[in-house]
Amino acid sequence: MTIKLYCFGESGNAYKAALALELSGLAWEPVKVDFFGGQTRTPDYRTQINNLGEVPVMVDGDVRLTQSGVIQDYISEKSGKFGGKDAQERREVLRWVLWDNHKLSSMAGMTRFLMNFLPADKQPKEVIAFNQSRLTAAYELLNSHLEGRKWIVGDTLTNADLSCCGYLYYPEPFGFDRSAYPNIDAWLNRISNTAGWKAPYDLMPGSPADRT
């Protein structure tokens, strides 16, 4: 049975799930969600797809899951990949997924949205500046952690990597300069050199170009 992933190209959280599916080797297909057209705010979406009004949503037969970290964990359970080699690594992977969701992706996603998907006169400059200062601290921590390491946890690609990289491949500016963080830059290159890797707009339907 083919797994369905409700997603759209601009969503970094959906990208985390889509990339995990793509690299896992599981059969899957994207289902485009028209976020910018208001689909996630409709009663049908809230009652039939996700009552939180968000993406990603994964459907695998009778299994329906939301939240990228939960979906990634399911993919690991089903494929045997990305979850860590033992219980200790699995907990460490989870620790970094939760850190990313709170400290990195939440700030990066919001900042990117405010800077690129709102009209210039509606962009809250003080909020953007505050978020970018928080992001700088997150980048510095991740860059430091990756000193002397190929991967965030253990000696292979895990959900920690697939979660933390989620927003860092997007081309829209939000204050992230790869060249300023050489360990992150090398790590992102390792991920993108993994067989089967695809950039967000190549992996999921929908991009800003569709609305121009």
ZATI-709636 format. One record per atom (N, C-alpha, C): x, y, z. Coordinates in steps of 0.1 Angstrom, whole numbers, plus 5000, padded with zeros to 4 digits. Example, Ala and Ser with C-alpha at 12.3 -4.5 7.8 and 13.67 -1.06 7.14 Angstrom:
! ZATI-709636
513249435078
512349555078
513249675078
512849785071
513749895071
512950005079
END
This chain:
! ZATI-709636
500849885000
500050005000
500950125000
500550224992
501350344991
500950445002
501950495009
501750595019
501450725013
500450805018
500150935013
500651035023
501251145018
501651255027
501051385022
500151435030
499551565027
500651675030
500951755020
502051845022
501951955011
502852055012
503052145002
504552195002
505052234991
506552254989
507152354999
506352455002
506952555011
507052525025
506552405029
506552375043
507752295047
508552355056
509752285060
509452165069
508352175077
507952055085
507451945076
506751975066
506351865057
507651805050
508551895047
509851845040
510551735049
510551755062
511151655071
510551525069
509251515068
508551385067
508751335053
508651425043
508751375029
510151325026
511251395032
512551345030
512851215037
512251195049
512451065055
511750955047
510550985042
509950885033
510750855021
511250955014
511950935002
513250855004
513950885015
515250815018
515050675024
513850655029
513550525036
513350415026
512950445014
512650345004
511250295004
510450355013
508950315014
508250375002
507250314997
506350364987
505450474992
505550594986
504750704991
504450794980
503450884982
503150984972
502651114979
503051224974
502551354980
501151384976
500351444985
499051494982
499151644985
499051724974
499251874976
498151934984
498452014994
497552095002
497752234998
496652304995
496652444990
496652535002
497752545009
497752625022
497552765019
498152825008
498052965006
496652995000
495952894995
494552914991
493552895002
494052865014
493152855026
492652715029
493152615022
492552475024
492652435038
493752455045
493852405059
492952475069
492352585065
491352655073
489952615071
489752525061
488352485058
487752385067
486452385070
485852285078
486152135073
486252115060
486451985055
487851935059
488852025057
490251985061
490351955076
489652045084
489752025098
489051905103
488051865097
487251745101
487751615095
488251625082
488551505075
490051475074
490951575075
492351555074
493151575087
493051695092
493751725105
493051835112
492551805124
491851905132
492752025137
494052005136
494952115139
495152215128
494652175116
494852265105
496252285100
496952175100
498452185096
498752075087
499952085081
500651975074
502051955082
502651835081
502251725073
501151635079
500551565071
499651455076
499951325068
500251225074
500651095068
499450995069
499050935058
498050825059
498650705053
498650595061
499050465057
498050365061
497150335051
495950255054
495150315065
494950245076
494150295087
494950385097
496250405094
497050485103
497050625097
496750725106
496750865102
497550935113
498651005109
499551065119
499751215114
499951295124
500351435122
501551465131
502151575128
503451625134
504651545128
505551625123
506651565115
507451465124
507751495136
508551405145
507851265147
506551265148
505751145150
505851065137
505651135126
505751065113
507051005110
508151085114
509451035112
509650905121
509150905133
509250785141
508550665135
507350695130
506650585123
507450525111
508050615103
508850575092
509950485097
510650525108
511750445113
511250305117
510050305124
509550175129
509250085117
508750145106
508350065094
509450025086
510450115084
511650085075
512850035082
512950055095
514150015102
515350115100
515050235095
516050335093
515850465101
516950535104
516950665110
516550675124
516350565131
515850575145
516950565155
518250535151
519250505160
519450355162
520750315165
521050175165
520650105178
520450175189
520050115202
519150215209
518750175221
517850255229
518450385233
519750385236
520350515240
520450605228
520750565216
520750645205
519350695201
518350605203
516950645200
516550765209
516950755221
516550865230
517350995226
518550985222
519351095218
518751155205
518351075196
517651125184
516351195188
515651145197
514351215201
514751345208
515751345215
516151475222
516451585212
517151545201
517451645191
516251685182
515351585180
514151625173
513251725181
513151705194
512451795202
513151925203
514451925204
515252055204
514952135191
515052065180
514852125167
513452185166
512452105170
511052155169
510852285178
511552295189
511352405198
512252525195
513552495192
514552595191
514952645177
514852545167
515352575154
514252585144
513552485141
512452485131
511352585134
510952595146
509852685150
510252825147
511452865150
511953005148
512253025133
512852925126
513252935112
511952945103
511052865106
509752855098
509052985100
508853035112
508153165114
508853285107
510253285109
510953395104
510953395089
511053285083
511053265068
509653315063
508653275070
507253315066
507053465067
507553525078
507353665080
508153745069
509253695065
510153775056
509853755042
509153645038
509053605024
507553595020
506653565029
505253545025
504253645030
504753755035
503953865039
504353985031
503454075028
503754205021
504754275030
505654355024
506754425031
506154515042
505054575039
504454675049
503854605061
503654475060
503054395071
504054315079
505354315075
506354245082
506754305095
506654235106
507054285119
508554285121
509154395119
510654395119
511254365132
510654405143
511154375156
511054225159
509954165155
509754025157
510853945149
510953985137
511953915128
513353925134
513754045139
515054065145
515253975158
514153975166
514253885178
514353745174
513553695165
513653555160
515053525155
515653615147
516953595141
518053585152
517853655163
518853645174
518753505181
517553455182
517353325188
517853215178
517653235165
518253145155
519753145155
520353255157
521853255157
522353175169
521653175180
522053095191
521952945188
520852905181
520652775177
521652725166
521952805157
522952775147
524352755153
524652835163
525952825169
526052695177
524952665184
524952535192
525052415183
524352415172
524352305162
525752295156
526252405152
527652405146
528652355155
528552395168
529552345178
529352195180
528152145180
527852005183
528451925171
528451975159
528851905147
530451905146
531151975154
532551975153
533151835155
533851785145
534351645146
533351535144
532151575140
531051475138
530651475123
530151365118
529551365105
528051385107
527451325117
526051325119
525751375134
524551415136
524151475149
524151365160
523751245156
523751135166
524351015159
525350955166
525850825161
526750845148
526850735141
527650735129
526950725116
525650755116
524850745104
523750845104
523050865093
521950955092
520750905100
520251005108
519050965116
518051075115
516951055122
515851155123
516351285129
517351285137
517851405142
518351495131
519051435122
519551515110
518351555101
517451465098
516351495089
515451595095
515351605108
514551715115
515251845114
516551845119
517251975120
517552045107
517651965096
517952025083
516652075076
515552055082
514252075074
514152215068
514552325074
514352455068
515652505062
516752435064
518052495060
518352485046
517552415038
517852395024
516952495015
516052565022
515252655014
515952775009
515652824997
516352934990
515953064995
514753085001
514353215005
515153265017
515553395017
516353445028
515553455042
516253405052
515653435065
516753455076
517953485071
519053515080
520053405082
519853295075
520853185077
521853185066
523153195069
524253205060
525053075063
525052975054
525752855055
527252875057
527752975050
529252995050
529753035064
528853085072
529253135085
529353015095
528852905091
528752785100
529352665093
530652655092
531252555084
530952405087
530652375100
530352245103
528852215099
528052305100
526652295094
526652275079
527552355073
527652355058
528052215054
529152165060
529652025056
528551925059
527851935070
526751835073
525651845063
525251965059
524151975049
524651915036
525951935033
526451865020
526351715021
526651665033
526651515035
525251465033
524251535039
522851495037
522451505022
522751615016
522351635002
523051534992
524251484996
524951384988
524451244991
523451225000
522951095002
522051054990
522250924986
521450874975
519950894977
519350954967
517850974968
517451114973
518451194978
518051324984
517451414973
516451494977
515951594968
515651724976
515851834969
515451964976
513951974977
513552064986
512152074990
511152084978
511552184969
510552204958
510652104947
511652014948
511751894939
511051774944
510851774957
510251654964
508751664966
508251794968
506851814971
506251914961
504951894958
504351994949
504052124956
504252234948
503952364953
505252444955
505352564951
506452654953
506052794951
506852894956
506453034954
506253064939
506953004930
506853024916
505453004911
504752914917
503452874913
502452994915
502853094924
501953204927
502353334921
503353324912
503853454906
503153464892
END
